[in-house]
Amino acid sequence: MKKACTILSHLSSQPQFKVLKRQECYQKYINLLSPKWQKAVAFIYIKDETLFIAVTHPGFKMELNYSRDLLKSLLRQLNTHDENCHEMQASNVVVFHSKYHAIPEKKASYISVPHYHERAQGTFDTPQDNALKESFERIQNIICNR
């Protein structure tokens, strides 16, 4: 029986699914970046020997513009070390701000009002004094009615 990764690998090697291979290489490139920049990058693509990097905030655009040489060298290293990504070659790097970015994963948050069950059973020894005995019985009725 074939594993799912084997089937997906076979399908991605088909010519009609060449885009999947390219997308996998793009994701590998993004994973090479530092964690801060991974969050900043919305998506990337290569067109006409130019690497286009879309960022989620204009501040990241300025920061990545200063490190274009690093971005190019990472792409060259990916080309040399990964045989599947040898077609990813770019001589220029363009960083731009995009309003379209990946949807962040929503973390499940469970906000609820704490509800505690009454631990008292309402059974206790009553004193001999009538005034105290009546107040203890009122307390006992309140506990039992909840």
Contacts in CASP RR format, 6 or more apart in sequence:
PFRMAT RR
TARGET T0000
AUTHOR 0000-0000-0000
METHOD contacts of the structure
MODEL  1
MKKACTILSHLSSQPQFKVLKRQECYQKYINLLSPKWQKAVAFIYIKDET
LFIAVTHPGFKMELNYSRDLLKSLLRQLNTHDENCHEMQASNVVVFHSKY
HAIPEKKASYISVPHYHERAQGTFDTPQDNALKESFERIQNIICNR
11 17 0 8 1.000
11 20 0 8 1.000
12 20 0 8 1.000
12 21 0 8 1.000
12 24 0 8 1.000
13 21 0 8 1.000
21 84 0 8 1.000
22 87 0 8 1.000
22 88 0 8 1.000
24 84 0 8 1.000
25 78 0 8 1.000
25 82 0 8 1.000
25 84 0 8 1.000
25 85 0 8 1.000
25 88 0 8 1.000
26 43 0 8 1.000
26 44 0 8 1.000
26 45 0 8 1.000
26 88 0 8 1.000
28 78 0 8 1.000
28 82 0 8 1.000
28 85 0 8 1.000
29 44 0 8 1.000
29 74 0 8 1.000
29 75 0 8 1.000
29 78 0 8 1.000
29 85 0 8 1.000
29 88 0 8 1.000
30 38 0 8 1.000
30 41 0 8 1.000
30 44 0 8 1.000
31 38 0 8 1.000
32 74 0 8 1.000
32 77 0 8 1.000
32 78 0 8 1.000
33 41 0 8 1.000
33 74 0 8 1.000
37 60 0 8 1.000
37 64 0 8 1.000
39 56 0 8 1.000
40 55 0 8 1.000
40 56 0 8 1.000
40 57 0 8 1.000
40 60 0 8 1.000
40 63 0 8 1.000
40 64 0 8 1.000
41 53 0 8 1.000
41 54 0 8 1.000
41 55 0 8 1.000
41 56 0 8 1.000
41 60 0 8 1.000
42 54 0 8 1.000
42 55 0 8 1.000
42 56 0 8 1.000
42 98 0 8 1.000
42 100 0 8 1.000
42 101 0 8 1.000
42 102 0 8 1.000
43 54 0 8 1.000
43 98 0 8 1.000
43 100 0 8 1.000
43 101 0 8 1.000
43 102 0 8 1.000
44 51 0 8 1.000
44 52 0 8 1.000
44 53 0 8 1.000
44 54 0 8 1.000
45 51 0 8 1.000
45 52 0 8 1.000
46 52 0 8 1.000
46 88 0 8 1.000
46 89 0 8 1.000
46 90 0 8 1.000
49 89 0 8 1.000
49 90 0 8 1.000
49 91 0 8 1.000
49 92 0 8 1.000
50 90 0 8 1.000
50 91 0 8 1.000
50 92 0 8 1.000
50 93 0 8 1.000
50 94 0 8 1.000
51 71 0 8 1.000
51 72 0 8 1.000
51 75 0 8 1.000
51 90 0 8 1.000
51 92 0 8 1.000
51 93 0 8 1.000
51 94 0 8 1.000
52 94 0 8 1.000
52 96 0 8 1.000
53 64 0 8 1.000
53 71 0 8 1.000
53 93 0 8 1.000
53 94 0 8 1.000
53 95 0 8 1.000
53 96 0 8 1.000
54 96 0 8 1.000
54 97 0 8 1.000
54 98 0 8 1.000
54 100 0 8 1.000
54 101 0 8 1.000
55 61 0 8 1.000
55 64 0 8 1.000
55 95 0 8 1.000
55 96 0 8 1.000
55 97 0 8 1.000
55 98 0 8 1.000
56 97 0 8 1.000
56 98 0 8 1.000
56 101 0 8 1.000
57 97 0 8 1.000
58 97 0 8 1.000
61 95 0 8 1.000
61 96 0 8 1.000
61 97 0 8 1.000
64 71 0 8 1.000
64 95 0 8 1.000
65 95 0 8 1.000
68 93 0 8 1.000
68 95 0 8 1.000
71 93 0 8 1.000
72 90 0 8 1.000
72 91 0 8 1.000
72 93 0 8 1.000
75 88 0 8 1.000
75 89 0 8 1.000
75 90 0 8 1.000
78 85 0 8 1.000
78 88 0 8 1.000
79 85 0 8 1.000
79 86 0 8 1.000
79 88 0 8 1.000
79 89 0 8 1.000
118 143 0 8 1.000
118 146 0 8 1.000
120 143 0 8 1.000
121 143 0 8 1.000
122 139 0 8 1.000
122 140 0 8 1.000
122 143 0 8 1.000
122 144 0 8 1.000
123 140 0 8 1.000
124 136 0 8 1.000
124 140 0 8 1.000
126 132 0 8 1.000
126 133 0 8 1.000
126 136 0 8 1.000
126 137 0 8 1.000
127 133 0 8 1.000
127 136 0 8 1.000
END
